[in-house]
């Protein structure tokens, strides 16, 4: 069950740069993606995925047409898609526990396997840059060389037993990570692509930004900042976004951090202080204020330990709905 690029087996490990140089079509796809203009994606039909979240949907989904995520500096955005049924998973990985995240990604595609009489698995990896701390390089290595694709190759049959038994290959279609997503300005390095979207109806992947990152943007960001693990946030069967219930310990020294200037917040609460988007500090301050207000979310945000549920309305926007039994 090998990893293939352009129909040829790939020998691992090797660097992302070496991999694209050996496969011109892969390099060309990365070049074309980098050269795109950034499209601003509105909230209609959008399911926005935050850091340490994943979501999966199929072309038959009546509520969602676009999965997307941005603000990836050292993080990587992973898209896994089955061409037979169009089932697509998008996740925002930060390297916190890559090995544990892979089964979640695979399971999200497995849930659609009854509708996949044929087809193949395709993976797309985007994000990171040549950062000084080499966090992007480490995550690329985890995802591409060891943890992600090799893990998929070794365990694919057990997770995708309902897929076409002849489909034993995983096809790397897009690789635009780390040094392949890097630009240099005044001897400082920055990502070229911070965010992408995937149209689950057409399979198009493109550069994107998202003015609306809801619903419950601060709540979801607080969960990630306090160390919450990767979770799936969307139930494709009910077409509902499920948030929580979450729990976390009071954030250490939250008042101290709220008193710090922008420079201190960037240097201490960012993996890449020089490369963050302009709204990063405002986002962190807002999340810290949320954590100060809600030190014990199970008491204040999730009455009865019930999840917050959202569903798209007729205008394609998220609308809160009652939880069962409430």
C-alpha positions in Angstrom: 0.0 0.0 0.0 2.4 2.7 -1.2 2.3 6.4 -1.3 2.2 7.6 -4.9 2.9 10.8 -6.7 1.9 11.0 -10.4 1.4 7.3 -10.2 4.9 6.5 -9.0 5.8 5.1 -5.6 7.5 7.5 -3.3 10.4 6.3 -1.1 10.3 7.8 2.4 11.8 9.6 4.2 12.9 12.5 2.0 12.5 16.3 2.4 9.5 18.1 0.9 11.9 20.0 -1.4 13.5 16.9 -2.7 10.1 15.3 -3.2 8.8 18.1 -5.4 12.0 18.3 -7.3 11.6 14.7 -8.2 8.0 15.2 -9.3 7.6 18.3 -11.6 3.8 18.1 -11.6 3.8 18.3 -7.8 6.1 21.3 -7.9 3.9 23.0 -10.6 0.8 22.5 -8.5 2.5 24.2 -5.5 3.6 27.1 -7.7 0.1 27.6 -9.1 -1.4 27.6 -5.6 1.2 30.1 -4.3 0.5 32.3 -7.3 -3.3 32.6 -6.6 -4.9 35.7 -5.3 -6.4 35.3 -1.8 -10.2 34.9 -2.0 -12.2 36.3 0.9 -14.8 33.7 1.8 -18.1 34.8 3.3 -20.1 32.8 5.9 -22.7 31.4 3.6 -22.2 27.7 3.2 -18.9 27.8 5.1 -17.7 25.6 7.9 -14.7 27.3 9.4 -12.2 25.0 11.1 -10.0 26.4 13.9 -6.7 25.1 15.2 -6.9 21.6 16.6 -10.3 21.0 14.9 -11.3 18.8 12.0 -14.5 18.6 9.9 -15.7 16.3 7.2 -18.5 16.5 4.8 -19.6 15.1 1.4 -20.9 16.7 -1.8 -24.4 15.6 -0.8 -24.4 17.8 2.3 -27.3 20.2 2.1 -25.8 22.8 4.4 -22.1 23.0 3.8 -20.3 23.7 0.5 -16.9 25.0 1.8 -14.5 23.9 4.4 -11.7 26.3 5.3 -9.1 27.4 7.8 -6.4 30.1 8.0 -4.0 31.9 10.4 -1.6 29.0 9.8 2.0 30.1 10.3 4.0 27.1 11.6 0.7 25.0 11.5 -0.3 22.9 8.5 -3.7 22.5 6.9 -4.5 18.9 5.8 -7.2 17.9 3.3 -7.9 14.3 2.8 -10.5 13.4 0.1 -11.9 10.2 -1.4 -12.5 10.7 -5.1 -15.3 8.0 -5.2 -17.8 9.7 -2.9 -16.2 13.1 -2.6 -16.0 12.8 1.2 -13.6 15.5 2.3 -11.9 16.2 5.7 -10.1 19.4 6.5 -8.0 19.8 9.6 -5.7 22.4 11.2 -2.7 20.6 12.7 -0.2 22.3 15.0 2.1 19.4 15.8 0.8 19.0 19.4 -0.1 15.3 18.9 0.1 14.3 15.3 0.1 10.6 15.9 -3.2 10.7 17.9 -4.8 13.0 15.2 -4.4 10.6 12.3 -7.1 8.1 13.5 -9.6 11.0 13.8 -8.9 12.1 10.2 -9.2 8.5 8.9 -12.4 7.9 10.9 -14.0 11.0 9.5 -13.6 9.6 6.0 -14.6 6.1 7.0 -18.0 7.4 8.1 -18.8 7.9 4.4 -17.3 4.7 3.1 -20.7 2.9 2.4 -21.1 5.3 -0.5 -17.6 4.7 -2.1 -17.8 1.9 -4.7 -14.6 3.1 -6.3 -12.1 5.9 -6.2 -8.9 6.8 -4.4 -7.6 8.7 -1.4 -5.9 12.0 -2.2 -4.1 14.1 0.4 -3.2 17.8 0.2 -0.7 19.4 2.7 -0.4 23.2 2.9 1.2 25.6 5.4 4.3 26.4 7.4 7.5 28.2 6.4 11.2 28.3 7.1 10.9 29.5 10.7 13.9 30.0 12.9 12.8 27.4 15.4 12.2 24.8 12.7 8.7 24.0 14.0 7.3 23.9 10.5 10.0 21.6 9.4 9.3 19.3 12.3 5.6 19.2 11.6 6.2 18.6 7.9 8.4 15.6 8.9 5.7 14.3 11.2 2.9 14.6 8.7 4.7 13.6 5.5 7.7 11.5 6.3 6.7 9.5 9.3 3.5 10.0 11.3 0.8 10.8 8.7 1.4 9.2 5.4 3.4 6.2 6.5 0.8 5.7 9.3 -2.0 5.8 6.7 -0.2 3.4 4.4 0.3 0.9 7.2 -3.2 1.0 8.6 -5.4 2.0 5.7 -7.1 -1.4 5.4 -8.3 -1.5 9.0 -9.7 2.0 8.8 -11.2 1.9 5.3 -12.4 -1.7 4.9 -15.5 -0.5 3.1 -13.6 1.3 0.5 -12.9 -0.4 -2.8 -10.6 -3.4 -1.9 -8.5 -2.7 -5.0 -7.8 0.8 -3.8 -4.5 0.3 -1.9 -2.7 3.6 -2.7 -2.6 7.0 -1.2 -2.0 9.8 -3.7 -0.2 13.0 -2.7 -1.7 15.7 -4.9 -0.7 18.9 -3.2 2.5 19.6 -1.2 3.0 23.3 -0.4 4.6 23.2 3.0 7.6 24.8 4.9 10.3 25.7 2.4 7.8 25.4 -0.5 5.6 28.0 1.2 8.3 30.4 2.3 9.0 34.0 1.3 11.9 36.1 2.5 11.8 39.9 3.1 14.6 41.9 4.7 16.2 38.6 5.8 13.0 37.5 7.6 10.9 34.6 6.6 7.1 34.5 6.3 4.5 32.0 5.0 3.1 32.7 1.5 -0.2 30.9 2.1 -1.8 31.4 5.5 -5.2 29.8 4.7 -7.0 27.6 2.2 -10.6 26.6 1.4 -11.9 23.4 -0.3 -15.1 23.3 -2.2 -16.6 19.9 -1.3 -18.9 20.0 -4.3 -16.1 20.6 -6.9 -12.9 19.5 -5.0 -11.3 22.9 -5.8 -8.7 24.0 -3.3 -7.7 27.6 -3.2 -6.0 30.3 -1.1 -8.5 32.0 1.2 -9.2 34.2 4.1 -12.2 34.2 6.4 -13.6 37.4 8.0 -16.2 35.2 9.9 -14.6 32.4 12.0 -17.7 31.5 14.0 -19.8 30.4 15.5 -18.5 30.7 19.0 -15.0 31.8 17.8 -13.7 32.8 21.3 -15.0 29.6 22.9 -13.3 27.4 20.4 -10.1 29.4 20.5 -10.1 29.2 24.3 -10.3 25.4 24.1 -7.2 25.3 21.8 -5.2 27.8 23.9 -5.8 25.8 27.0 -4.4 22.6 25.4 -7.5 20.9 24.2 -6.8 18.0 21.8 -7.9 17.6 18.1 -11.7 17.1 17.9 -14.3 16.6 15.1 -16.8 19.5 15.2 -19.4 18.5 12.5 -22.0 15.8 12.3 -22.6 15.3 8.6 -25.6 13.0 9.3 -27.5 15.7 11.1 -25.7 18.6 9.4 -25.1 20.2 12.8 -22.0 21.9 14.2 -21.4 20.5 17.7 -19.4 22.6 20.2 -18.5 21.1 23.6 -19.1 20.4 26.3 -15.6 21.5 27.1 -13.7 21.8 30.3 -10.4 23.4 31.2 -8.4 24.6 34.2 -8.2 28.3 34.9 -5.6 29.8 32.6 -2.3 30.4 34.5 -1.6 34.1 35.3 -4.3 35.4 33.0 -4.3 38.8 34.6 -0.5 39.1 34.1 -0.8 38.3 30.4 -3.6 40.7 29.9 -1.4 43.5 31.2 1.5 42.8 28.8 2.1 44.8 25.7 1.8 43.5 22.2 5.5 42.6 21.9 5.4 40.4 25.0 2.3 38.6 23.9 3.8 38.0 20.5 7.1 36.8 21.8 5.6 34.5 24.5 2.3 33.3 23.1 3.2 32.8 19.4 5.3 30.1 17.7 6.4 32.6 15.1 6.2 36.2 16.4 7.5 37.9 13.2 5.1 36.1 10.9 1.8 36.3 12.6 -1.1 38.1 10.8 -2.0 41.6 12.0 -4.9 40.5 14.1 -3.0 37.9 16.1 -2.5 40.0 19.3 -6.1 41.2 19.3 -7.3 37.6 18.9 -5.1 36.4 21.8 -6.3 39.3 24.1 -9.9 38.5 23.3 -9.3 34.8 24.0 -7.6 35.6 27.3 -10.5 37.8 28.3 -12.9 35.0 27.5 -10.8 32.6 29.7 -10.8 35.1 32.5 -14.6 35.4 32.3 -15.1 31.7 32.1 -12.5 29.9 34.2 -14.8 26.9 34.5 -16.8 26.6 31.3 -18.8 23.5 32.3 -20.6 25.7 34.9 -21.2 28.8 32.8 -21.2 27.8 29.1 -22.6 24.3 29.1 -25.6 24.1 31.4 -26.6 20.5 32.1 -23.3 19.4 30.4 -25.0 19.8 27.0 -23.3 20.7 23.8 -24.0 23.9 21.9 -25.6 23.0 18.6 -25.7 25.0 15.4 -27.3 24.4 12.0 -27.3 26.5 8.8 -30.5 28.4 8.2 -32.1 29.2 4.8 -29.6 32.0 4.3 -26.6 29.7 4.7 -25.7 31.1 8.1 -25.2 29.3 11.4 -28.1 29.5 13.8 -28.2 28.1 17.3 -30.7 25.3 17.9 -31.8 23.6 21.2 -29.9 20.7 22.5 -31.9 17.5 22.9 -33.6 17.4 26.3 -33.2 21.2 26.9 
